[in-house]
Amino acid sequence: MLLSYGFRSTRRSEPLLSLSPASRFTIGETDFLLDGEPHRIISGAMHYPRVHPELWRDRIRKARLMGLNAIETYVAWNAHEPVKGEWRQDGDVDLGLFLDIVAEEGMHAIVRPGPYICAEWHNGGLPTWLTADKTMTLRSSDPAYLAEVVRYLEKVDAIIAPRQIDRGGSVILVQIENEYGAYGADKDYLEALVRQTRADGITVPLTQVDQPILHMLENGAHPELHMTGSFGGRIDERLATLREHQRTGPLMCMEFWCGWFDHWGEKHHTTAAADSAADLDRLLAAGASVNIYLVHGGTNFALTNGANDSGRYLPMVTSYDYDAPISESGALTEKFHAFREVIARHAPVPDLPEIVAADAPTPSAAFEAVADPLSLAMTDRGSFDAPPTLDQLGSDLVLAEYTTSAAGAGLLEAEVRDYAWVWRDGVRVGILQRTIEDRTVPVPAGERLTLLVEETGRVNYDKKIGEAKGLIGAPLLDGEPLPGAWRVRTIDVAALGAAVAQAPAAAALIANGRAAGPVGLRARFELDEPADLFLDTAGWGKGFAWVNGFFLGRYWRRGPQRSLYVPQPATRAGGNEVVIVELEGVTDAAAHFLAQPDLGHEVE
């Protein structure tokens, strides 16, 4: 499945036991109230699908050591139900287990189940099987859309409800929708979400979030939702704006942006620890509650990265480090210590044990090649008079090959979403790419024309959520539509890692340390013990990578990210295997590992 990266565990819906006596969490005239006493929330965001499940406790515990008393998480609908009717709540999406660990670590939880989440996550968390239905209006009171949302919320709330604080669990707040005021103003929609959430047994206070901008706060308001804000600076001004609209109760910044995300082809974003810490101090000194976005960002494993398009399409990189206080690999950063010092001025913080940071192991191994890797996980979809989109062919398809007969030479023009390699009779003649609006390539005369189209990340914000992917409309050759039928074959990208690992090798494909794509490459390396690793991708072009069957995600020479994080539980003592499927070509046919991550390489 697209949103699974190679981990399964026993499914859990009910908590194993009540982890603490039941308490009451409410909203008073000026404060959050825990059993009737004023309580300030000092929380941090952490998204469970972006962290290997065996590392959840480590990251949650480190957040507590920074001084936090709560963990907030989104719930991505498409991670739990990538195919309609095939619900998952195990392994990497075992929300119940995640919330139980939060409780076991003595912390509260805030859950934000959407159904839309943004989060720089694939399709904003909405399943592609849902958004492919163009007859329904997303994020609205459209009965067709609400029918699917109700079915989703019933499943998620069944996990959350028994874990609420009034039942001895960790959950103190549940958010309705996400930044809805920036998108719409359908009050019937918000009312339907509130009504369903309450009907599902959610009794804790309900919240909403929007940027402290007048029309957003007004559009997203509902009388049963406590308003919170999302911002990362101008603290006093934004709290004042929030107070104008939320006249009673506590002020809360539900997303205190302490870093930022990265797009392929742009610089790596960081924020000065001292500046972020000063803003956090202003928030806490004002008496506000806070949710630090993010305390730990994690990774867009597999194919879960989103994209933005505010006039230019820009896909997210695989790392979701976000310059957070706890790094992608779990390291305690300068920002962690600066935030901990600030929090200690306003609330008790636990003692910090000595945590020794060490460089990651740096093994290297030469690759052996596998020919025609895409054919190992390819499905022939038949012939079409016009090229279908990926969405018309099925849920969560990422890679498809479109072939037609076209004899003449000329200028090929095609709209691809999002990146395509063009072949004439098996010889690559050019690339089309949406990011730089490159829609044309000259092609020589021949017989067969093939486009291999990759969806590089689905838009996660604003009105382009759910847009069609693949080859959009009929390509033109010198301004004329290409005649004839299109043969379409799709590739199951998630299955490629295992397929390449098992296929016979073809040594002749590597010459002078180089190999042209598409090509499968694999190498074995040794470790003394399981360890976090940073896979060096600097000598590779564009493709996908796995270690021991664990789907790390995408890499791209364009940068800024030039290494992939390999979580320690995905490795083992002794022999390990790295597999890549390279779509363009490598200049270094070997697997190297770095002592430290390379997230800020100069872009190409």
VOGU-3710 file (C-alpha; in Angstrom, 3 decimals, decimal comma):
1> mllsygfrst> 0,000/0,000/0,000  1,153/3,539/-0,727  1,045/4,749/2,855  2,661/1,715/4,456  6,409/1,403/4,712  6,942/-2,149/5,934  5,789/-2,587/9,544  2,943/-4,541/11,074  1,917/-5,255/14,651  -1,100/-6,563/16,488
11> rrsepllsls> -4,131/-4,376/15,916  -5,279/-2,487/18,986  -8,588/-0,688/19,458  -9,259/-0,800/23,208  -6,631/0,387/25,704  -4,938/-2,451/27,532  -6,069/-0,984/30,846  -6,988/2,283/32,474  -3,581/3,832/33,020  -4,613/6,373/35,650
21> pasrftiget> -7,683/7,380/37,649  -10,319/9,150/35,583  -10,051/12,941/35,641  -12,162/15,784/34,336  -10,779/18,239/31,792  -12,863/21,300/30,961  -12,630/24,897/29,796  -13,256/27,574/32,419  -13,745/31,323/32,200  -10,014/31,987/31,998
31> dflldgephr> -8,193/28,638/32,037  -8,215/25,023/31,074  -9,304/23,133/34,187  -7,962/19,752/35,264  -10,211/18,406/38,015  -11,344/21,980/38,613  -7,847/23,457/38,935  -6,212/25,797/36,379  -3,986/23,892/33,984  -1,658/25,139/31,269
41> iisgamhypr> -1,030/22,884/28,269  2,591/22,782/27,101  2,392/20,360/24,214  4,386/19,284/21,193  3,280/17,887/17,844  4,452/14,459/16,676  2,795/12,464/13,902  2,841/8,745/14,577  3,034/7,606/10,897  6,186/9,688/10,488
51> vhpelwrdri> 8,036/7,822/13,236  8,908/4,126/13,284  6,545/2,528/15,850  9,427/1,065/17,828  10,713/4,618/18,342  7,449/6,195/19,511  8,299/5,807/23,193  11,803/7,212/22,749  10,522/10,342/21,021  7,614/10,839/23,454
61> rkarlmglna> 9,910/10,435/26,444  12,360/12,975/25,045  9,488/15,416/24,562  8,566/14,971/28,234  12,192/15,604/29,208  12,022/18,929/27,370  9,274/19,912/29,794  6,148/19,117/27,781  3,029/17,746/29,447  1,152/16,752/26,283
71> ietyvawnah> 1,648/15,309/22,805  -0,492/16,349/19,844  -0,979/14,266/16,715  -2,904/14,447/13,476  -4,782/11,410/12,166  -4,311/10,884/8,414  -7,412/9,246/6,960  -5,505/8,006/3,910  -2,945/6,256/6,112  -5,711/4,268/7,798
81> epvkgewrqd> -7,865/3,656/4,712  -5,738/3,924/1,533  -8,245/1,665/-0,235  -11,934/2,194/0,398  -13,250/-0,314/2,900  -9,786/-1,625/3,854  -9,259/-0,041/7,267  -5,934/-0,314/9,123  -5,075/0,558/12,701  -1,995/-1,574/13,257
91> gdvdlglfld> 1,760/-1,157/12,881  2,743/2,295/11,722  -0,879/3,517/12,120  -1,665/1,976/15,520  -3,125/5,171/16,938  -4,396/3,350/20,017  -0,938/2,106/20,915  0,529/5,562/20,342  -2,001/7,168/22,699  -1,414/4,436/25,280
101> ivaeegmhai> 2,332/5,129/25,221  1,629/8,840/25,710  -0,392/7,923/28,813  2,234/5,486/30,060  4,823/8,262/29,833  2,658/10,443/32,088  1,519/12,880/29,414  -1,771/14,075/27,979  -2,762/13,826/24,312  -4,440/16,138/21,816
111> vrpgpyicae> -5,885/14,431/18,737  -6,651/16,186/15,455  -8,497/13,729/13,184  -9,472/16,192/10,469  -10,851/14,697/8,235  -8,555/17,160/6,434  -5,197/17,710/8,142  -2,814/19,511/5,710  0,432/18,611/7,597  2,470/18,648/4,372
121> whngglptwl> 1,069/15,126/4,043  -0,034/13,370/0,840  -3,384/14,844/-0,307  -3,822/16,632/3,032  -4,753/13,291/4,591  -7,779/12,707/2,351  -7,815/9,349/0,502  -7,355/9,511/-3,255  -10,327/7,194/-3,731  -12,406/9,921/-2,062
131> tadktmtlrs> -11,001/12,912/-3,905  -11,215/11,090/-7,267  -14,999/11,400/-7,045  -15,541/14,751/-8,756  -19,282/14,692/-8,081  -18,793/15,514/-4,399  -17,726/18,788/-2,834  -14,833/18,280/-0,432  -14,786/19,833/3,029  -18,445/20,786/2,867
141> sdpaylaevv> -21,899/19,714/3,973  -22,398/17,862/0,683  -24,305/14,721/1,800  -22,116/12,426/-0,325  -18,949/13,766/1,272  -20,409/13,732/4,784  -21,511/10,121/4,417  -17,887/9,062/3,916  -16,647/11,380/6,671  -19,134/9,948/9,167
151> rylekvdaii> -17,938/6,445/8,388  -14,337/7,552/8,923  -15,024/9,421/12,173  -16,893/6,469/13,637  -13,765/4,341/13,223  -11,317/6,947/14,540  -13,510/8,026/17,447  -13,875/4,383/18,474  -10,104/4,457/19,095  -10,084/7,860/20,791
161> aprqidrggs> -13,184/7,611/23,001  -11,985/4,926/25,444  -8,691/6,799/25,798  -10,180/10,092/26,982  -9,043/11,473/30,307  -12,464/10,969/31,889  -12,017/7,247/31,253  -8,503/7,075/32,641  -6,745/7,748/29,344  -4,576/10,521/27,949
171> vilvqieney> -6,814/12,490/25,548  -7,802/15,972/26,783  -8,762/17,768/23,539  -10,046/16,794/20,099  -9,869/19,218/17,175  -12,566/19,555/14,515  -11,306/19,930/10,919  -8,115/21,947/10,387  -7,593/25,592/9,471  -11,039/25,496/7,916
181> gaygadkdyl> -11,459/29,267/7,958  -8,727/29,578/5,327  -10,718/27,279/3,024  -14,451/27,729/3,527  -17,278/28,983/5,716  -19,837/26,164/5,600  -21,252/26,282/9,124  -23,514/23,292/8,403  -20,367/21,279/7,711  -18,783/22,236/11,014
191> ealvrqtrad> -22,053/21,508/12,810  -22,208/18,039/11,230  -18,643/17,263/12,364  -19,354/18,426/15,920  -22,606/16,469/16,062  -20,988/13,268/14,794  -18,003/13,599/17,126  -20,274/13,953/20,143  -22,468/11,090/18,955  -19,351/8,906/18,801
201> gitvpltqvd> -18,749/9,408/22,509  -16,140/12,169/22,479  -16,766/14,137/25,680  -13,585/16,194/26,079  -13,553/19,825/24,877  -13,522/20,361/21,113  -11,290/22,934/19,450  -10,609/24,495/16,076  -7,513/26,238/14,709  -6,915/29,060/12,266
211> qpilhmleng> -4,352/31,754/11,704  -5,270/34,916/13,686  -6,606/36,663/10,596  -10,081/38,161/10,769  -11,859/36,309/7,964  -10,210/32,987/8,841  -11,269/33,156/12,477  -14,797/34,146/11,511  -15,133/31,497/8,797  -13,887/28,697/11,043
221> ahpelhmtgs> -15,866/29,651/14,135  -18,519/27,447/15,738  -20,143/28,006/19,148  -19,098/24,567/20,437  -15,468/24,926/19,352  -12,811/26,697/21,404  -10,751/28,894/19,085  -6,995/28,415/18,933  -4,375/29,998/16,691  -1,531/28,919/14,433
231> fggriderla> 1,444/31,268/14,176  5,170/31,540/14,787  5,937/35,182/15,513  4,411/38,575/16,448  3,202/36,838/19,585  1,518/39,727/21,414  -0,323/40,936/18,308  -1,617/37,488/17,416  -2,723/36,652/20,925  -4,609/39,952/21,020
241> tlrehqrtgp> -6,368/39,141/17,742  -7,246/35,694/19,016  -8,668/37,193/22,226  -10,912/39,499/20,219  -12,635/36,419/18,819  -12,263/33,988/21,730  -13,428/36,295/24,505  -13,447/33,760/27,340  -11,373/30,784/28,313  -7,648/30,197/27,828
251> lmcmefwcgw> -5,644/31,451/24,888  -3,807/28,692/23,025  -1,422/28,631/20,113  -2,244/25,200/18,694  0,577/25,448/16,163  3,596/27,385/17,364  5,747/27,162/14,244  9,326/26,702/15,423  10,714/25,616/12,051  9,532/24,966/8,510
261> fdhwgekhht> 9,267/22,337/5,792  11,374/21,898/2,655  10,501/21,533/-1,024  12,664/19,781/-3,583  14,754/22,361/-5,384  14,632/24,965/-2,619  16,879/25,710/0,338  16,745/23,826/3,631  14,837/25,915/6,188  16,074/26,552/9,694
271> taaadsaadl> 15,160/29,042/12,400  17,531/30,363/15,027  17,067/28,537/18,329  17,383/31,785/20,293  14,685/33,520/18,238  12,223/30,629/18,530  12,932/30,318/22,248  12,267/34,041/22,743  8,888/33,705/21,010  8,037/30,679/23,135
281> drllaagasv> 8,946/32,679/26,241  6,569/35,473/25,158  3,759/32,972/24,699  4,228/31,402/28,097  4,788/34,740/29,849  1,413/35,851/28,459  -0,201/32,901/30,217  -1,080/31,110/26,970  -1,077/27,380/26,389  0,979/26,105/23,484
291> niylvhggtn> 1,462/23,205/21,119  4,940/23,358/19,577  4,751/22,498/15,884  6,759/20,332/15,806  8,610/18,913/18,773  9,660/16,046/16,482  8,954/16,046/12,756  10,042/12,600/11,624  10,033/11,398/8,030  7,738/11,212/5,013
301> faltngands> 8,430/7,510/4,640  7,408/5,648/1,502  5,295/7,955/-0,690  3,600/10,091/1,950  5,077/13,502/1,106  2,678/16,253/0,129  3,119/19,296/-2,096  2,125/22,943/-2,303  0,846/24,918/-5,260  0,269/28,623/-4,753
311> grylpmvtsy> 0,998/29,393/-8,379  3,911/26,983/-8,662  3,804/23,274/-7,879  6,431/22,292/-5,278  6,639/18,774/-3,809  7,903/18,143/-0,281  11,168/16,357/0,409  11,261/13,030/2,249  12,659/14,440/5,482  10,178/16,165/7,775
321> dydapisesg> 12,869/17,238/10,215  11,270/20,719/10,310  14,276/22,008/12,296  12,393/20,699/15,335  13,840/20,478/18,863  14,135/16,683/18,485  15,724/15,987/15,110  14,497/13,527/12,507  16,829/10,888/13,962  15,931/11,671/17,596
331> altekfhafr> 18,908/13,881/18,475  18,445/16,609/21,080  19,269/19,841/19,283  20,304/23,300/20,402  16,633/24,243/20,065  15,651/21,422/22,456  17,893/22,813/25,180  16,838/26,425/24,508  13,142/25,476/24,744  13,727/23,418/27,865
341> eviarhapvp> 15,381/26,396/29,527  12,408/28,606/28,623  9,828/26,100/29,835  11,671/25,763/33,139  10,935/29,443/33,821  7,203/28,776/33,669  6,658/25,139/34,689  8,461/22,230/36,334  10,746/20,214/34,052  12,131/16,746/34,826
351> dlpeivaada> 15,822/16,098/35,265  17,604/15,457/31,999  19,749/12,326/32,052  23,010/12,287/30,143  22,330/11,289/26,542  25,505/10,576/24,585  25,303/11,530/20,912  27,433/9,508/18,522  28,033/9,555/14,798  26,170/6,938/12,792
361> ptpsaafeav> 28,072/3,992/11,274  29,415/4,630/7,778  29,601/1,344/5,851  29,939/1,277/2,064  29,176/-1,422/-0,497  29,193/-1,662/-4,276  25,884/-2,115/-6,063  24,893/-4,917/-8,356  22,263/-4,114/-10,974  18,872/-5,518/-11,912
371> adplslamtd> 17,584/-4,874/-15,425  14,162/-3,422/-16,234  13,029/-3,137/-12,605  9,697/-1,478/-13,387  8,514/-4,584/-15,219  8,801/-6,534/-11,953  5,778/-4,737/-10,472  3,927/-3,683/-13,608  0,247/-4,166/-14,457  -1,078/-3,805/-18,001
381> rgsfdapptl> -4,222/-1,654/-17,838  -5,098/-2,108/-21,520  -5,615/0,315/-24,382  -7,467/3,633/-24,273  -8,580/6,062/-26,969  -7,386/8,887/-24,698  -4,813/8,628/-21,910  -6,511/8,110/-18,523  -5,311/9,866/-15,391  -3,796/7,894/-12,549
391> dqlgsdlvla> -6,925/8,593/-10,516  -9,091/6,964/-13,174  -6,952/3,839/-12,958  -7,064/3,317/-9,195  -6,160/4,562/-5,710  -2,738/5,902/-4,837  -0,986/5,145/-8,109  2,325/6,951/-8,444  4,010/5,715/-11,625  2,545/4,842/-15,031
401> eyttsaagag> 3,851/4,176/-18,520  1,840/5,587/-21,462  2,735/4,328/-24,963  1,296/5,183/-28,383  2,235/4,899/-32,041  3,399/8,204/-33,538  5,694/8,332/-36,551  6,554/11,974/-37,168  9,246/14,172/-35,688  8,286/17,416/-34,023
411> lleaevrdya> 7,656/19,248/-30,774  5,829/17,145/-28,198  3,628/19,103/-25,814  1,995/17,422/-22,820  0,664/18,330/-19,395  2,115/15,921/-16,860  1,496/15,768/-13,157  4,122/15,791/-12,174  7,293/14,556/-13,912  7,795/12,481/-17,053
421> wvwrdgvrvg> 10,570/10,822/-18,999  9,971/10,693/-22,758  11,267/7,836/-24,923  11,262/7,426/-28,681  11,584/3,746/-29,657  13,275/2,929/-26,348  15,726/5,859/-26,379  15,185/8,640/-23,863  14,835/11,985/-25,604  13,774/14,353/-22,836
431> ilqrtiedrt> 12,002/15,197/-19,599  8,782/17,092/-18,872  8,345/18,576/-15,420  5,570/20,528/-13,842  7,677/22,275/-11,204  9,427/24,437/-13,791  6,443/24,411/-16,201  8,444/22,527/-18,816  5,725/21,029/-21,033  7,526/20,532/-24,353
441> vpvpagerlt> 10,336/18,389/-25,721  11,491/17,850/-29,326  11,216/14,233/-30,494  12,801/12,626/-33,567  10,890/10,561/-36,080  10,153/7,002/-35,085  7,400/4,521/-34,429  6,719/4,318/-30,701  6,416/7,135/-28,187  6,441/6,407/-24,448
451> llveetgrvn> 5,982/8,661/-21,423  6,801/7,368/-17,948  4,875/9,693/-15,620  5,529/10,047/-11,894  3,237/11,675/-9,357  5,791/13,347/-7,068  3,480/14,401/-4,223  -0,169/15,383/-3,910  -1,090/18,940/-2,979  -2,007/19,166/0,706
461> ydkkigeakg> -3,397/22,712/0,972  -6,101/24,892/-0,568  -8,233/24,152/-3,630  -5,943/21,808/-5,573  -6,346/18,959/-3,115  -7,535/15,919/-5,041  -6,485/17,189/-8,473  -5,988/14,521/-11,138  -2,490/13,096/-11,601  -0,641/11,416/-14,435
471> ligaplldge> -0,968/12,402/-18,094  -3,618/15,120/-18,322  -5,405/15,217/-21,637  -4,062/14,207/-25,027  -0,466/15,201/-25,853  0,146/17,258/-28,994  2,801/16,802/-31,659  3,433/20,071/-33,482  0,092/21,287/-32,203  -1,934/18,286/-33,364
481> plpgawrvrt> -3,372/15,577/-31,055  -1,532/12,280/-31,300  -3,734/9,746/-33,088  -4,172/6,111/-32,123  -4,708/4,167/-28,933  -2,702/4,520/-25,741  -1,406/1,430/-23,966  -1,121/2,083/-20,251  0,824/0,091/-17,662  1,025/1,049/-13,985
491> idvaalgaav> 3,819/0,243/-11,559  3,308/-0,703/-7,907  6,176/1,347/-6,511  5,853/-0,017/-2,967  6,405/-3,554/-4,319  9,568/-2,664/-6,234  11,934/-3,001/-3,266  11,181/-6,668/-2,635  11,036/-7,408/-6,367  14,498/-5,959/-7,040
501> aqapaaaali> 15,922/-7,719/-3,979  14,853/-11,094/-5,403  15,556/-10,579/-9,123  18,657/-11,913/-10,931  21,594/-9,546/-11,308  22,823/-8,089/-14,622  26,447/-7,020/-14,155  26,819/-5,443/-17,597  24,496/-2,576/-16,632  27,214/-0,943/-14,494
511> angraagpvg> 30,215/0,544/-16,280  32,892/2,741/-14,687  30,759/3,152/-11,576  27,798/4,452/-13,574  24,436/3,023/-14,488  21,645/4,445/-16,614  18,056/4,311/-15,426  15,585/2,883/-15,012  17,681/0,348/-13,160  17,421/-1,614/-9,938
521> lrarfeldep> 20,476/-1,506/-7,678  21,182/-3,450/-4,497  24,036/-3,924/-2,074  24,707/-5,790/1,155  26,504/-4,230/4,108  27,414/-5,321/7,624  26,610/-3,770/11,010  27,885/-4,758/14,430  24,481/-3,919/15,905  21,264/-2,217/14,803
531> adlfldtagw> 21,830/1,508/14,349  20,356/4,696/12,932  21,909/5,362/9,524  22,034/8,155/6,960  22,023/6,798/3,416  24,043/9,043/1,096  22,134/9,810/-2,122  24,534/12,400/-3,583  25,718/10,168/-6,450  22,218/9,176/-7,535
541> gkgfawvngf> 19,619/10,838/-9,731  15,953/10,297/-8,867  14,209/7,302/-7,390  13,137/5,294/-4,360  15,090/3,490/-1,626  14,606/0,614/0,830  16,714/-0,945/3,597  15,825/-4,512/4,579  12,455/-4,044/2,911  11,660/-0,867/4,851
551> flgrywrrgp> 10,557/1,813/2,380  12,612/4,904/3,208  11,050/7,137/0,565  12,113/9,224/-2,407  15,477/10,770/-3,243  16,285/13,381/-5,894  19,575/14,926/-6,940  17,826/18,296/-7,084  18,293/18,686/-3,305  18,397/20,145/-0,744
561> qrslyvpqpa> 18,092/16,706/0,893  21,019/14,440/0,005  20,631/11,680/2,574  17,799/9,433/3,758  17,236/8,594/7,408  17,258/4,856/8,164  15,625/4,205/11,571  17,497/1,831/13,832  14,647/-0,748/14,062  14,850/-1,214/10,282
571> traggnevvi> 18,437/-2,487/10,593  19,966/-5,583/12,190  23,275/-6,924/13,421  25,095/-8,722/10,634  23,978/-8,580/7,030  21,707/-5,802/5,743  20,533/-4,910/2,247  19,884/-1,582/0,565  17,798/-1,476/-2,615  17,157/1,485/-4,867
581> velegvtdaa> 15,134/1,919/-8,033  16,894/4,599/-10,017  14,829/6,282/-12,726  17,465/8,553/-14,289  20,979/7,290/-13,634  23,729/7,090/-10,995  27,265/8,431/-11,194  28,354/6,371/-8,185  27,078/2,789/-8,287  27,597/2,186/-4,575
591> ahflaqpdlg> 25,773/2,566/-1,280  27,497/4,882/1,181  26,323/5,962/4,614  27,112/9,269/6,310  27,994/9,981/9,930  25,491/12,870/9,971  22,475/13,741/7,807  22,798/15,980/4,769  19,552/17,972/4,599  20,903/21,317/3,451
601> heve> 22,937/20,550/0,347  23,060/23,250/-2,317  20,166/22,719/-4,708  20,598/21,914/-8,412
//
